[in-house]
């Protein structure tokens, strides 16, 4: 059984989720989600920009699992930010998913580098729509994705309803300790996207392989357990059934504190998908 974290509004969220980033719409993501359900995942993470919400919804319908026993996250894309456009986008996403409600709805990126001086008001207008969606029970929880300290302050000062979760790139070699500590102090659950970093390259890391041998686990399981023991919520993704199963099999062992620290001190390396990276948003915004 996968344990739950409890968000500040009392809604429970499974302590591991299945990520669907870069898994194409259609049979690939549908089959991956169905495999994930068979392996024990009940938490699926998607986004408007992944362009696979429809097939995620199809997999949920085909699974035969009661909707209330699943936890579905999706995200608002950059071009939909703003009060009216957020309300409209949520309805479109619900229709794509074939659902009456979303369990967790996130602002995908803070976009300071695009809107500059307009950013605070645009973000607050977007959040006002999130609060209304939450109060209308179209979403059960609201939160953020990729919001760092200098993005989140204005929101925390002005919001009527504080964010319940922040999804960040976190993995061995990229700790993001400042924003993680801030979220913990403010009772904001932290999810880790990309918890296995660059996949094969990370899984060949000498330290993770060494620790895998010590604990009788794969390097991936060591990396995911490292996330979990910090109180973080990892979102691994894979299209391979063996790895989908392996990634959830992390609840029956524990890393020693000295090994946790060794991983924490690994040299820094990250994807480059930083919220202040103008070139990224020029290419993909």
C-alpha positions as CSV (number, residue, x, y, z in Angstrom):
1,X,0.0,0.0,0.0
2,X,1.2,3.5,-0.9
3,X,0.9,5.9,2.1
4,X,-0.5,9.4,1.7
5,X,0.6,12.9,2.5
6,X,-2.1,15.3,3.8
7,X,-2.3,18.8,2.3
8,X,-3.1,21.8,4.4
9,X,-6.8,21.6,3.3
10,X,-7.1,18.0,4.6
11,X,-7.0,16.4,1.1
12,X,-4.8,13.3,1.0
13,X,-2.4,12.7,-1.9
14,X,-0.5,9.5,-2.6
15,X,3.2,9.7,-1.7
16,X,4.3,8.7,-5.2
17,X,2.8,9.6,-8.5
18,X,3.2,8.4,-12.1
19,X,4.4,11.1,-14.4
20,X,3.4,11.3,-18.1
21,X,5.6,14.0,-19.5
22,X,6.8,13.1,-23.0
23,X,4.6,10.0,-23.2
24,X,2.6,10.6,-26.4
25,X,-1.2,10.8,-26.5
26,X,-2.9,7.6,-27.7
27,X,-2.0,4.0,-26.9
28,X,1.5,4.8,-25.4
29,X,0.3,6.9,-22.5
30,X,-2.9,4.9,-22.2
31,X,-1.0,1.6,-21.8
32,X,1.5,3.2,-19.5
33,X,-1.2,4.5,-17.2
34,X,-3.0,1.1,-17.2
35,X,0.2,-0.6,-16.3
36,X,0.8,1.9,-13.5
37,X,-2.6,1.2,-12.1
38,X,-1.9,-2.6,-12.2
39,X,1.3,-1.9,-10.3
40,X,-0.4,0.0,-7.5
41,X,-0.2,3.7,-8.6
42,X,-3.3,5.7,-8.0
43,X,-1.8,9.1,-8.6
44,X,-1.3,10.3,-12.2
45,X,0.3,13.6,-13.2
46,X,-0.4,15.2,-16.6
47,X,-0.6,18.7,-18.0
48,X,-2.2,20.7,-20.8
49,X,1.2,21.1,-22.5
50,X,1.8,17.3,-22.4
51,X,-1.0,17.0,-24.9
52,X,-2.0,13.6,-23.5
53,X,-4.9,14.5,-21.1
54,X,-7.5,12.8,-23.3
55,X,-5.7,9.4,-23.2
56,X,-5.0,9.7,-19.5
57,X,-8.8,10.2,-19.1
58,X,-9.4,7.2,-21.3
59,X,-7.1,5.0,-19.2
60,X,-8.9,6.1,-16.0
61,X,-12.2,5.1,-17.6
62,X,-10.8,1.7,-18.8
63,X,-9.2,0.9,-15.5
64,X,-12.5,0.2,-13.8
65,X,-11.1,1.9,-10.6
66,X,-13.7,4.2,-9.0
67,X,-12.8,7.8,-9.7
68,X,-12.8,8.6,-6.0
69,X,-10.0,6.1,-5.5
70,X,-7.7,7.9,-8.0
71,X,-5.8,11.2,-7.7
72,X,-5.4,13.1,-11.0
73,X,-3.2,16.2,-11.3
74,X,-3.0,18.5,-14.3
75,X,-1.5,21.9,-15.0
76,X,-2.5,25.2,-16.6
77,X,-0.2,26.1,-19.5
78,X,1.6,29.5,-19.8
79,X,-0.6,30.9,-22.6
80,X,-3.8,30.3,-20.6
81,X,-2.7,32.3,-17.6
82,X,-5.1,35.2,-16.6
83,X,-8.4,35.2,-14.9
84,X,-10.9,34.5,-17.7
85,X,-8.6,32.3,-19.7
86,X,-7.8,30.2,-16.6
87,X,-11.5,29.5,-16.0
88,X,-12.0,28.6,-19.6
89,X,-8.9,26.4,-19.8
90,X,-10.0,24.4,-16.7
91,X,-13.3,23.6,-18.3
92,X,-11.6,22.5,-21.5
93,X,-9.2,20.3,-19.5
94,X,-12.0,18.7,-17.6
95,X,-13.7,17.9,-20.9
96,X,-10.5,16.4,-22.3
97,X,-10.1,14.2,-19.2
98,X,-13.7,13.2,-19.2
99,X,-14.0,14.1,-15.5
100,X,-16.2,16.2,-13.3
101,X,-13.3,17.4,-11.1
102,X,-9.5,17.5,-11.0
103,X,-7.8,16.5,-7.8
104,X,-4.9,18.9,-8.1
105,X,-4.6,21.9,-10.4
106,X,-1.2,23.6,-10.8
107,X,0.1,26.8,-12.4
108,X,2.8,25.2,-14.6
109,X,5.4,28.0,-14.7
110,X,5.7,31.4,-13.0
111,X,6.7,33.3,-16.2
112,X,8.5,36.3,-14.6
113,X,10.9,36.3,-17.5
114,X,8.1,36.7,-20.1
115,X,5.8,39.2,-18.4
116,X,8.4,41.0,-16.3
117,X,6.5,44.0,-14.7
118,X,3.2,42.5,-15.5
119,X,4.0,39.3,-13.8
120,X,2.7,39.9,-10.3
121,X,-0.8,41.0,-11.4
122,X,-1.1,38.3,-14.1
123,X,-0.1,35.7,-11.5
124,X,-2.6,37.0,-9.0
125,X,-5.4,37.1,-11.6
126,X,-4.6,33.5,-12.4
127,X,-4.6,32.5,-8.8
128,X,-7.9,34.3,-8.2
129,X,-9.4,32.0,-10.8
130,X,-7.8,29.0,-9.1
131,X,-9.4,30.0,-5.8
132,X,-12.8,30.2,-7.5
133,X,-12.4,26.8,-9.2
134,X,-11.5,25.4,-5.8
135,X,-14.5,26.9,-4.1
136,X,-16.7,25.7,-6.9
137,X,-15.3,22.2,-6.3
138,X,-14.1,21.8,-9.8
139,X,-10.7,21.1,-8.2
140,X,-10.0,19.6,-4.9
141,X,-6.6,21.3,-4.3
142,X,-4.6,24.1,-5.9
143,X,-0.9,24.6,-6.2
144,X,2.1,25.7,-8.1
145,X,4.8,24.2,-10.3
146,X,8.4,25.5,-10.6
147,X,7.8,28.5,-8.3
148,X,11.0,29.5,-6.5
149,X,11.4,31.9,-3.6
150,X,11.4,35.1,-5.7
151,X,8.2,33.9,-7.5
152,X,6.1,32.9,-4.5
153,X,6.3,35.8,-2.1
154,X,3.7,38.0,-3.7
155,X,1.3,35.2,-4.0
156,X,1.7,34.2,-0.4
157,X,1.1,37.8,0.7
158,X,-2.1,38.4,-1.4
159,X,-3.8,35.0,-1.8
160,X,-7.0,34.3,0.1
161,X,-6.2,30.6,-0.2
162,X,-2.6,29.6,0.1
163,X,-1.1,27.1,-2.3
164,X,-1.2,23.5,-1.1
165,X,1.6,22.0,-3.2
166,X,4.6,23.1,-5.2
167,X,6.1,20.8,-7.9
168,X,9.8,21.3,-8.5
169,X,12.7,19.6,-10.3
170,X,14.4,17.7,-7.5
171,X,16.8,14.7,-7.8
172,X,20.2,13.6,-6.6
173,X,22.4,16.5,-7.8
174,X,19.7,19.1,-7.6
175,X,18.4,19.6,-4.1
176,X,16.7,23.0,-4.3
177,X,17.0,23.2,-0.6
178,X,16.0,26.9,-0.1
179,X,12.6,26.6,-1.7
180,X,12.0,23.1,-0.2
181,X,12.7,24.4,3.3
182,X,10.4,27.4,2.6
183,X,7.6,25.1,1.5
184,X,7.9,22.9,4.5
185,X,7.8,25.9,6.8
186,X,4.6,27.0,5.1
187,X,2.9,23.6,5.1
188,X,3.2,23.3,1.3
189,X,3.7,19.7,0.0
190,X,6.7,19.4,-2.4
191,X,6.5,17.1,-5.4
192,X,9.7,16.1,-7.3
193,X,9.4,16.1,-11.1
194,X,12.3,14.4,-12.9
195,X,13.3,12.5,-9.7
196,X,15.6,10.3,-11.8
197,X,17.1,13.3,-13.6
198,X,18.3,12.2,-17.1
199,X,17.4,8.6,-16.7
200,X,20.1,6.3,-18.0
201,X,22.9,8.8,-17.3
202,X,21.9,9.1,-13.6
203,X,21.3,5.4,-13.2
204,X,24.9,4.8,-14.2
205,X,26.2,7.1,-11.4
206,X,28.8,5.3,-9.3
207,X,27.4,6.3,-5.9
208,X,23.8,5.3,-6.7
209,X,25.1,1.9,-8.1
210,X,27.2,1.4,-5.0
211,X,24.2,2.1,-2.7
212,X,22.0,0.0,-4.8
213,X,24.3,-3.0,-4.2
214,X,24.4,-2.2,-0.5
215,X,20.6,-2.2,-0.2
216,X,19.8,-4.8,-2.9
217,X,18.0,-2.2,-4.9
218,X,18.3,-0.5,-8.3
219,X,19.9,3.0,-8.5
220,X,16.5,4.3,-9.5
221,X,14.9,2.9,-6.3
222,X,17.7,4.5,-4.2
223,X,17.1,7.9,-5.9
224,X,13.4,7.7,-5.3
225,X,13.8,6.5,-1.7
226,X,16.1,9.5,-1.1
227,X,13.2,11.8,-2.2
228,X,10.7,10.0,-0.1
229,X,12.8,10.1,3.1
230,X,13.0,13.9,2.8
231,X,9.2,14.1,2.9
232,X,9.1,14.8,-0.8
233,X,6.7,13.2,-3.3
234,X,8.5,11.8,-6.4
235,X,6.8,11.6,-9.9
236,X,8.9,9.0,-11.8
237,X,7.9,8.2,-15.4
238,X,8.5,5.3,-17.7
239,X,6.9,3.4,-20.6
240,X,8.6,0.1,-19.6
241,X,6.4,-2.1,-17.4
242,X,9.4,-3.5,-15.5
243,X,10.5,-0.1,-14.5
244,X,7.1,1.2,-13.8
245,X,6.7,-1.6,-11.2
246,X,10.3,-1.1,-9.9
247,X,9.7,2.6,-9.3
248,X,6.8,2.1,-6.9
249,X,8.6,-0.7,-4.9
250,X,10.3,1.7,-2.5
251,X,8.3,1.4,0.7
252,X,9.9,-1.6,2.3
253,X,13.5,-0.3,2.9
254,X,15.2,2.7,4.3
255,X,18.4,4.5,3.5
256,X,20.8,5.2,6.4
257,X,21.3,8.8,7.3
258,X,25.0,8.8,6.2
259,X,23.9,7.5,2.7
260,X,21.2,10.2,2.5
261,X,23.9,12.8,3.1
262,X,26.2,11.3,0.5
263,X,23.5,11.6,-2.1
264,X,22.6,15.1,-0.9
265,X,26.3,16.1,-1.6
266,X,26.4,14.8,-5.2
267,X,27.7,17.4,-7.7
268,X,25.0,19.8,-9.0
269,X,23.4,19.0,-12.4
270,X,20.0,19.9,-13.6
271,X,17.8,19.9,-16.8
272,X,18.2,23.5,-17.7
273,X,14.4,23.9,-17.5
274,X,14.6,26.9,-15.1
275,X,11.6,29.3,-14.6
276,X,13.9,32.3,-15.3
277,X,15.4,30.8,-18.5
278,X,14.1,33.2,-21.2
279,X,15.5,31.0,-24.0
280,X,13.5,28.0,-22.9
281,X,10.3,30.0,-23.0
282,X,11.1,31.5,-26.4
283,X,11.5,27.9,-27.7
284,X,8.6,26.3,-25.9
285,X,6.4,29.0,-24.4
